Amino acid sequence: MKTLLGKRLANSVSAFGSMVLFLIFACCSLVMIAVGASTYSRISDGFRSSFSSSAAVRYVTNKIRSGDRAVVENEGKGIAIYSGETVCVIMDDNGSIGERNVKAESYIDYYGGDIIFPDTTLTIGEENGLFVICARAGEEMCIAYCRSKG
């Protein structure tokens, strides 16, 4: 009878020890997953904001370079890029960058269009024949200078 009681106690201690080790492993795994998710979130947010501002500036500069001529309007919040019979209008639209194409003969306004860069603001200026394009997405800001064909 004494040996049977000793075996049960040994089995109980062994099972309890295994459960404690599994619990420690599960807690460590959850902590590692939480740390990884937090790090990924910070990297993703930083990449999204810096990508948005730099991509917006590159997009606008490429449009200006490919067009025949460009005109800054709407107090630096929009630009009309003329390419043949089409005008590409890029504007700051309520905290996002929007774009739309219209015919050259029609009236050009700087509202509406498709949002191409959400949560990114745009400011365009002109100094000595150079266009100064500034885009801001959150804390990140990107500035570039470019010249048009015309």
Buried (B, 14 or more C-beta within 10 A) or exposed (E): EEEEEEEEEEEEEEEEEEEEEEEEEEEEEEEEEEEEEEEEEEEEEEEBBBBBBBBBBBBBBEBBBEBEEBBBBBEBBBBBBBBEEEBBBBBBBEEBBBBBEBEEEEEBBBEEBEBBBEBBBBBBEBEEEEBBBBBBBBEBBBEBEBEBEE
